[in-house]
Amino acid sequence: MLQRKGRSILHELTDNELVELVSFMKERLGTVQPTVQPIEEKDRWTVWVAEKQ
């Protein structure tokens, strides 16, 4: 996640904010179950269309 691949919203975070987020996620995931595979960032988008009536 630190690499900010793709069109990620992670680009909106500063380097320090991103490090803090990743540290938080590692801490939370480590208490539940040790991660075997790295977390993979995926580009997922939702498009909303509005129509005035």
mmCIF file of the N, C-alpha and C atoms, coordinates in Angstrom:
data_MODEL
# 
_entry.id   MODEL 
# 
loop_
_atom_site.group_PDB 
_atom_site.id 
_atom_site.type_symbol 
_atom_site.label_atom_id 
_atom_site.label_alt_id 
_atom_site.label_comp_id 
_atom_site.label_asym_id 
_atom_site.label_entity_id 
_atom_site.label_seq_id 
_atom_site.pdbx_PDB_ins_code 
_atom_site.Cartn_x 
_atom_site.Cartn_y 
_atom_site.Cartn_z 
_atom_site.occupancy 
_atom_site.B_iso_or_equiv 
_atom_site.pdbx_formal_charge 
_atom_site.auth_seq_id 
_atom_site.auth_comp_id 
_atom_site.auth_asym_id 
_atom_site.auth_atom_id 
_atom_site.pdbx_PDB_model_num 
ATOM 1   N N  . MET A 1 1  ? 0.813   -1.187  0.000   1.00 0.00 ? 1  MET A N  1 
ATOM 2   C CA . MET A 1 1  ? 0.000   0.000   0.000   1.00 0.00 ? 1  MET A CA 1 
ATOM 3   C C  . MET A 1 1  ? 0.861   1.257   0.000   1.00 0.00 ? 1  MET A C  1 
ATOM 4   N N  . LEU A 1 2  ? 2.049   1.155   0.523   1.00 0.00 ? 2  LEU A N  1 
ATOM 5   C CA . LEU A 1 2  ? 2.925   2.318   0.580   1.00 0.00 ? 2  LEU A CA 1 
ATOM 6   C C  . LEU A 1 2  ? 3.361   2.786   -0.801  1.00 0.00 ? 2  LEU A C  1 
ATOM 7   N N  . GLN A 1 3  ? 3.192   1.931   -1.806  1.00 0.00 ? 3  GLN A N  1 
ATOM 8   C CA . GLN A 1 3  ? 3.613   2.284   -3.165  1.00 0.00 ? 3  GLN A CA 1 
ATOM 9   C C  . GLN A 1 3  ? 2.575   3.114   -3.912  1.00 0.00 ? 3  GLN A C  1 
ATOM 10  N N  . ARG A 1 4  ? 1.358   3.169   -3.391  1.00 0.00 ? 4  ARG A N  1 
ATOM 11  C CA . ARG A 1 4  ? 0.272   3.957   -4.004  1.00 0.00 ? 4  ARG A CA 1 
ATOM 12  C C  . ARG A 1 4  ? 0.112   3.654   -5.492  1.00 0.00 ? 4  ARG A C  1 
ATOM 13  N N  . LYS A 1 5  ? -0.081  2.404   -5.818  1.00 0.00 ? 5  LYS A N  1 
ATOM 14  C CA . LYS A 1 5  ? -0.238  2.013   -7.219  1.00 0.00 ? 5  LYS A CA 1 
ATOM 15  C C  . LYS A 1 5  ? -1.618  2.389   -7.738  1.00 0.00 ? 5  LYS A C  1 
ATOM 16  N N  . GLY A 1 6  ? -1.714  2.554   -9.023  1.00 0.00 ? 6  GLY A N  1 
ATOM 17  C CA . GLY A 1 6  ? -3.007  2.791   -9.659  1.00 0.00 ? 6  GLY A CA 1 
ATOM 18  C C  . GLY A 1 6  ? -3.577  4.162   -9.376  1.00 0.00 ? 6  GLY A C  1 
ATOM 19  N N  . ARG A 1 7  ? -4.898  4.262   -9.455  1.00 0.00 ? 7  ARG A N  1 
ATOM 20  C CA . ARG A 1 7  ? -5.602  5.538   -9.271  1.00 0.00 ? 7  ARG A CA 1 
ATOM 21  C C  . ARG A 1 7  ? -6.138  5.633   -7.850  1.00 0.00 ? 7  ARG A C  1 
ATOM 22  N N  . SER A 1 8  ? -5.364  5.222   -6.919  1.00 0.00 ? 8  SER A N  1 
ATOM 23  C CA . SER A 1 8  ? -5.803  5.087   -5.540  1.00 0.00 ? 8  SER A CA 1 
ATOM 24  C C  . SER A 1 8  ? -6.093  6.411   -4.854  1.00 0.00 ? 8  SER A C  1 
ATOM 25  N N  . ILE A 1 9  ? -7.051  6.385   -3.940  1.00 0.00 ? 9  ILE A N  1 
ATOM 26  C CA . ILE A 1 9  ? -7.343  7.542   -3.093  1.00 0.00 ? 9  ILE A CA 1 
ATOM 27  C C  . ILE A 1 9  ? -6.194  7.770   -2.108  1.00 0.00 ? 9  ILE A C  1 
ATOM 28  N N  . LEU A 1 10 ? -5.299  6.795   -1.985  1.00 0.00 ? 10 LEU A N  1 
ATOM 29  C CA . LEU A 1 10 ? -4.153  6.941   -1.100  1.00 0.00 ? 10 LEU A CA 1 
ATOM 30  C C  . LEU A 1 10 ? -3.244  8.082   -1.531  1.00 0.00 ? 10 LEU A C  1 
ATOM 31  N N  . HIS A 1 11 ? -3.371  8.536   -2.772  1.00 0.00 ? 11 HIS A N  1 
ATOM 32  C CA . HIS A 1 11 ? -2.577  9.675   -3.249  1.00 0.00 ? 11 HIS A CA 1 
ATOM 33  C C  . HIS A 1 11 ? -2.949  10.957  -2.511  1.00 0.00 ? 11 HIS A C  1 
ATOM 34  N N  . GLU A 1 12 ? -4.123  10.973  -1.886  1.00 0.00 ? 12 GLU A N  1 
ATOM 35  C CA . GLU A 1 12 ? -4.576  12.159  -1.151  1.00 0.00 ? 12 GLU A CA 1 
ATOM 36  C C  . GLU A 1 12 ? -3.915  12.266  0.219   1.00 0.00 ? 12 GLU A C  1 
ATOM 37  N N  . LEU A 1 13 ? -3.312  11.189  0.712   1.00 0.00 ? 13 LEU A N  1 
ATOM 38  C CA . LEU A 1 13 ? -2.659  11.194  2.018   1.00 0.00 ? 13 LEU A CA 1 
ATOM 39  C C  . LEU A 1 13 ? -1.213  11.650  1.904   1.00 0.00 ? 13 LEU A C  1 
ATOM 40  N N  . THR A 1 14 ? -0.723  12.305  2.953   1.00 0.00 ? 14 THR A N  1 
ATOM 41  C CA . THR A 1 14 ? 0.701   12.628  3.003   1.00 0.00 ? 14 THR A CA 1 
ATOM 42  C C  . THR A 1 14 ? 1.474   11.346  3.289   1.00 0.00 ? 14 THR A C  1 
ATOM 43  N N  . ASP A 1 15 ? 2.779   11.373  3.106   1.00 0.00 ? 15 ASP A N  1 
ATOM 44  C CA . ASP A 1 15 ? 3.595   10.193  3.399   1.00 0.00 ? 15 ASP A CA 1 
ATOM 45  C C  . ASP A 1 15 ? 3.427   9.767   4.857   1.00 0.00 ? 15 ASP A C  1 
ATOM 46  N N  . ASN A 1 16 ? 3.429   10.725  5.768   1.00 0.00 ? 16 ASN A N  1 
ATOM 47  C CA . ASN A 1 16 ? 3.282   10.402  7.197   1.00 0.00 ? 16 ASN A CA 1 
ATOM 48  C C  . ASN A 1 16 ? 1.912   9.809   7.507   1.00 0.00 ? 16 ASN A C  1 
ATOM 49  N N  . GLU A 1 17 ? 0.854   10.341  6.892   1.00 0.00 ? 17 GLU A N  1 
ATOM 50  C CA . GLU A 1 17 ? -0.492  9.803   7.096   1.00 0.00 ? 17 GLU A CA 1 
ATOM 51  C C  . GLU A 1 17 ? -0.596  8.379   6.576   1.00 0.00 ? 17 GLU A C  1 
ATOM 52  N N  . LEU A 1 18 ? 0.034   8.117   5.437   1.00 0.00 ? 18 LEU A N  1 
ATOM 53  C CA . LEU A 1 18 ? -0.007  6.779   4.858   1.00 0.00 ? 18 LEU A CA 1 
ATOM 54  C C  . LEU A 1 18 ? 0.742   5.775   5.735   1.00 0.00 ? 18 LEU A C  1 
ATOM 55  N N  . VAL A 1 19 ? 1.902   6.162   6.244   1.00 0.00 ? 19 VAL A N  1 
ATOM 56  C CA . VAL A 1 19 ? 2.660   5.285   7.145   1.00 0.00 ? 19 VAL A CA 1 
ATOM 57  C C  . VAL A 1 19 ? 1.836   4.994   8.397   1.00 0.00 ? 19 VAL A C  1 
ATOM 58  N N  . GLU A 1 20 ? 1.168   6.017   8.924   1.00 0.00 ? 20 GLU A N  1 
ATOM 59  C CA . GLU A 1 20 ? 0.335   5.832   10.112  1.00 0.00 ? 20 GLU A CA 1 
ATOM 60  C C  . GLU A 1 20 ? -0.826  4.883   9.832   1.00 0.00 ? 20 GLU A C  1 
ATOM 61  N N  . LEU A 1 21 ? -1.461  5.031   8.664   1.00 0.00 ? 21 LEU A N  1 
ATOM 62  C CA . LEU A 1 21 ? -2.564  4.150   8.283   1.00 0.00 ? 21 LEU A CA 1 
ATOM 63  C C  . LEU A 1 21 ? -2.096  2.704   8.164   1.00 0.00 ? 21 LEU A C  1 
ATOM 64  N N  . VAL A 1 22 ? -0.982  2.481   7.488   1.00 0.00 ? 22 VAL A N  1 
ATOM 65  C CA . VAL A 1 22 ? -0.460  1.130   7.301   1.00 0.00 ? 22 VAL A CA 1 
ATOM 66  C C  . VAL A 1 22 ? -0.078  0.513   8.655   1.00 0.00 ? 22 VAL A C  1 
ATOM 67  N N  . SER A 1 23 ? 0.519   1.291   9.531   1.00 0.00 ? 23 SER A N  1 
ATOM 68  C CA . SER A 1 23 ? 0.877   0.804   10.869  1.00 0.00 ? 23 SER A CA 1 
ATOM 69  C C  . SER A 1 23 ? -0.370  0.405   11.649  1.00 0.00 ? 23 SER A C  1 
ATOM 70  N N  . PHE A 1 24 ? -1.408  1.233   11.560  1.00 0.00 ? 24 PHE A N  1 
ATOM 71  C CA . PHE A 1 24 ? -2.674  0.937   12.229  1.00 0.00 ? 24 PHE A CA 1 
ATOM 72  C C  . PHE A 1 24 ? -3.276  -0.365  11.697  1.00 0.00 ? 24 PHE A C  1 
ATOM 73  N N  . MET A 1 25 ? -3.275  -0.516  10.382  1.00 0.00 ? 25 MET A N  1 
ATOM 74  C CA . MET A 1 25 ? -3.841  -1.729  9.781   1.00 0.00 ? 25 MET A CA 1 
ATOM 75  C C  . MET A 1 25 ? -3.054  -2.966  10.191  1.00 0.00 ? 25 MET A C  1 
ATOM 76  N N  . LYS A 1 26 ? -1.726  -2.868  10.194  1.00 0.00 ? 26 LYS A N  1 
ATOM 77  C CA . LYS A 1 26 ? -0.899  -4.009  10.602  1.00 0.00 ? 26 LYS A CA 1 
ATOM 78  C C  . LYS A 1 26 ? -1.183  -4.393  12.046  1.00 0.00 ? 26 LYS A C  1 
ATOM 79  N N  . GLU A 1 27 ? -1.322  -3.381  12.900  1.00 0.00 ? 27 GLU A N  1 
ATOM 80  C CA . GLU A 1 27 ? -1.605  -3.628  14.315  1.00 0.00 ? 27 GLU A CA 1 
ATOM 81  C C  . GLU A 1 27 ? -2.950  -4.323  14.489  1.00 0.00 ? 27 GLU A C  1 
ATOM 82  N N  . ARG A 1 28 ? -3.965  -3.823  13.816  1.00 0.00 ? 28 ARG A N  1 
ATOM 83  C CA . ARG A 1 28 ? -5.307  -4.403  13.927  1.00 0.00 ? 28 ARG A CA 1 
ATOM 84  C C  . ARG A 1 28 ? -5.382  -5.803  13.331  1.00 0.00 ? 28 ARG A C  1 
ATOM 85  N N  . LEU A 1 29 ? -4.764  -6.001  12.181  1.00 0.00 ? 29 LEU A N  1 
ATOM 86  C CA . LEU A 1 29 ? -4.795  -7.313  11.547  1.00 0.00 ? 29 LEU A CA 1 
ATOM 87  C C  . LEU A 1 29 ? -3.960  -8.325  12.314  1.00 0.00 ? 29 LEU A C  1 
ATOM 88  N N  . GLY A 1 30 ? -2.895  -7.877  12.946  1.00 0.00 ? 30 GLY A N  1 
ATOM 89  C CA . GLY A 1 30 ? -2.038  -8.771  13.707  1.00 0.00 ? 30 GLY A CA 1 
ATOM 90  C C  . GLY A 1 30 ? -2.711  -9.335  14.931  1.00 0.00 ? 30 GLY A C  1 
ATOM 91  N N  . THR A 1 31 ? -3.658  -8.577  15.508  1.00 0.00 ? 31 THR A N  1 
ATOM 92  C CA . THR A 1 31 ? -4.352  -9.062  16.698  1.00 0.00 ? 31 THR A CA 1 
ATOM 93  C C  . THR A 1 31 ? -5.430  -10.071 16.351  1.00 0.00 ? 31 THR A C  1 
ATOM 94  N N  . VAL A 1 32 ? -5.942  -9.998  15.134  1.00 0.00 ? 32 VAL A N  1 
ATOM 95  C CA . VAL A 1 32 ? -6.990  -10.918 14.705  1.00 0.00 ? 32 VAL A CA 1 
ATOM 96  C C  . VAL A 1 32 ? -6.377  -12.209 14.192  1.00 0.00 ? 32 VAL A C  1 
ATOM 97  N N  . GLN A 1 33 ? -5.490  -12.079 13.249  1.00 0.00 ? 33 GLN A N  1 
ATOM 98  C CA . GLN A 1 33 ? -4.854  -13.236 12.628  1.00 0.00 ? 33 GLN A CA 1 
ATOM 99  C C  . GLN A 1 33 ? -3.611  -12.743 11.889  1.00 0.00 ? 33 GLN A C  1 
ATOM 100 N N  . PRO A 1 34 ? -2.481  -13.389 12.087  1.00 0.00 ? 34 PRO A N  1 
ATOM 101 C CA . PRO A 1 34 ? -1.285  -12.956 11.351  1.00 0.00 ? 34 PRO A CA 1 
ATOM 102 C C  . PRO A 1 34 ? -1.515  -13.048 9.849   1.00 0.00 ? 34 PRO A C  1 
ATOM 103 N N  . THR A 1 35 ? -1.108  -12.043 9.128   1.00 0.00 ? 35 THR A N  1 
ATOM 104 C CA . THR A 1 35 ? -1.307  -12.055 7.672   1.00 0.00 ? 35 THR A CA 1 
ATOM 105 C C  . THR A 1 35 ? -0.204  -12.864 7.007   1.00 0.00 ? 35 THR A C  1 
ATOM 106 N N  . VAL A 1 36 ? -0.617  -13.731 6.116   1.00 0.00 ? 36 VAL A N  1 
ATOM 107 C CA . VAL A 1 36 ? 0.316   -14.560 5.379   1.00 0.00 ? 36 VAL A CA 1 
ATOM 108 C C  . VAL A 1 36 ? 0.672   -13.877 4.070   1.00 0.00 ? 36 VAL A C  1 
ATOM 109 N N  . GLN A 1 37 ? -0.312  -13.261 3.453   1.00 0.00 ? 37 GLN A N  1 
ATOM 110 C CA . GLN A 1 37 ? -0.104  -12.595 2.179   1.00 0.00 ? 37 GLN A CA 1 
ATOM 111 C C  . GLN A 1 37 ? -0.153  -11.087 2.390   1.00 0.00 ? 37 GLN A C  1 
ATOM 112 N N  . PRO A 1 38 ? 0.588   -10.335 1.576   1.00 0.00 ? 38 PRO A N  1 
ATOM 113 C CA . PRO A 1 38 ? 0.533   -8.875  1.702   1.00 0.00 ? 38 PRO A CA 1 
ATOM 114 C C  . PRO A 1 38 ? -0.846  -8.352  1.286   1.00 0.00 ? 38 PRO A C  1 
ATOM 115 N N  . ILE A 1 39 ? -1.205  -7.197  1.827   1.00 0.00 ? 39 ILE A N  1 
ATOM 116 C CA . ILE A 1 39 ? -2.460  -6.560  1.437   1.00 0.00 ? 39 ILE A CA 1 
ATOM 117 C C  . ILE A 1 39 ? -2.263  -5.958  0.056   1.00 0.00 ? 39 ILE A C  1 
ATOM 118 N N  . GLU A 1 40 ? -3.175  -6.277  -0.833  1.00 0.00 ? 40 GLU A N  1 
ATOM 119 C CA . GLU A 1 40 ? -3.070  -5.791  -2.209  1.00 0.00 ? 40 GLU A CA 1 
ATOM 120 C C  . GLU A 1 40 ? -4.071  -4.666  -2.427  1.00 0.00 ? 40 GLU A C  1 
ATOM 121 N N  . GLU A 1 41 ? -3.573  -3.543  -2.890  1.00 0.00 ? 41 GLU A N  1 
ATOM 122 C CA . GLU A 1 41 ? -4.440  -2.412  -3.199  1.00 0.00 ? 41 GLU A CA 1 
ATOM 123 C C  . GLU A 1 41 ? -5.108  -2.661  -4.545  1.00 0.00 ? 41 GLU A C  1 
ATOM 124 N N  . LYS A 1 42 ? -6.421  -2.440  -4.610  1.00 0.00 ? 42 LYS A N  1 
ATOM 125 C CA . LYS A 1 42 ? -7.153  -2.646  -5.859  1.00 0.00 ? 42 LYS A CA 1 
ATOM 126 C C  . LYS A 1 42 ? -7.927  -1.389  -6.203  1.00 0.00 ? 42 LYS A C  1 
ATOM 127 N N  . ASP A 1 43 ? -7.991  -1.097  -7.485  1.00 0.00 ? 43 ASP A N  1 
ATOM 128 C CA . ASP A 1 43 ? -8.767  0.047   -7.956  1.00 0.00 ? 43 ASP A CA 1 
ATOM 129 C C  . ASP A 1 43 ? -10.213 -0.390  -8.134  1.00 0.00 ? 43 ASP A C  1 
ATOM 130 N N  . ARG A 1 44 ? -11.082 0.197   -7.341  1.00 0.00 ? 44 ARG A N  1 
ATOM 131 C CA . ARG A 1 44 ? -12.513 -0.078  -7.491  1.00 0.00 ? 44 ARG A CA 1 
ATOM 132 C C  . ARG A 1 44 ? -13.214 1.263   -7.515  1.00 0.00 ? 44 ARG A C  1 
ATOM 133 N N  . TRP A 1 45 ? -14.087 1.418   -8.479  1.00 0.00 ? 45 TRP A N  1 
ATOM 134 C CA . TRP A 1 45 ? -14.749 2.704   -8.645  1.00 0.00 ? 45 TRP A CA 1 
ATOM 135 C C  . TRP A 1 45 ? -16.252 2.499   -8.727  1.00 0.00 ? 45 TRP A C  1 
ATOM 136 N N  . THR A 1 46 ? -16.976 3.457   -8.197  1.00 0.00 ? 46 THR A N  1 
ATOM 137 C CA . THR A 1 46 ? -18.423 3.489   -8.324  1.00 0.00 ? 46 THR A CA 1 
ATOM 138 C C  . THR A 1 46 ? -18.779 4.778   -9.050  1.00 0.00 ? 46 THR A C  1 
ATOM 139 N N  . VAL A 1 47 ? -19.613 4.669   -10.037 1.00 0.00 ? 47 VAL A N  1 
ATOM 140 C CA . VAL A 1 47 ? -20.039 5.842   -10.785 1.00 0.00 ? 47 VAL A CA 1 
ATOM 141 C C  . VAL A 1 47 ? -21.513 6.084   -10.470 1.00 0.00 ? 47 VAL A C  1 
ATOM 142 N N  . TRP A 1 48 ? -21.819 7.292   -10.024 1.00 0.00 ? 48 TRP A N  1 
ATOM 143 C CA . TRP A 1 48 ? -23.188 7.675   -9.702  1.00 0.00 ? 48 TRP A CA 1 
ATOM 144 C C  . TRP A 1 48 ? -23.696 8.613   -10.790 1.00 0.00 ? 48 TRP A C  1 
ATOM 145 N N  . VAL A 1 49 ? -24.916 8.407   -11.202 1.00 0.00 ? 49 VAL A N  1 
ATOM 146 C CA . VAL A 1 49 ? -25.530 9.275   -12.190 1.00 0.00 ? 49 VAL A CA 1 
ATOM 147 C C  . VAL A 1 49 ? -26.801 9.837   -11.560 1.00 0.00 ? 49 VAL A C  1 
ATOM 148 N N  . ALA A 1 50 ? -26.939 11.159  -11.605 1.00 0.00 ? 50 ALA A N  1 
ATOM 149 C CA . ALA A 1 50 ? -28.134 11.814  -11.052 1.00 0.00 ? 50 ALA A CA 1 
ATOM 150 C C  . ALA A 1 50 ? -28.927 12.448  -12.175 1.00 0.00 ? 50 ALA A C  1 
ATOM 151 N N  . GLU A 1 51 ? -30.215 12.461  -11.989 1.00 0.00 ? 51 GLU A N  1 
ATOM 152 C CA . GLU A 1 51 ? -31.090 13.042  -12.987 1.00 0.00 ? 51 GLU A CA 1 
ATOM 153 C C  . GLU A 1 51 ? -32.129 13.891  -12.278 1.00 0.00 ? 51 GLU A C  1 
ATOM 154 N N  . LYS A 1 52 ? -32.211 15.163  -12.633 1.00 0.00 ? 52 LYS A N  1 
ATOM 155 C CA . LYS A 1 52 ? -33.171 16.069  -12.015 1.00 0.00 ? 52 LYS A CA 1 
ATOM 156 C C  . LYS A 1 52 ? -34.537 15.830  -12.642 1.00 0.00 ? 52 LYS A C  1 
ATOM 157 N N  . GLN A 1 53 ? -35.557 15.709  -11.783 1.00 0.00 ? 53 GLN A N  1 
ATOM 158 C CA . GLN A 1 53 ? -36.906 15.465  -12.307 1.00 0.00 ? 53 GLN A CA 1 
ATOM 159 C C  . GLN A 1 53 ? -37.800 16.650  -12.068 1.00 0.00 ? 53 GLN A C  1 
# 
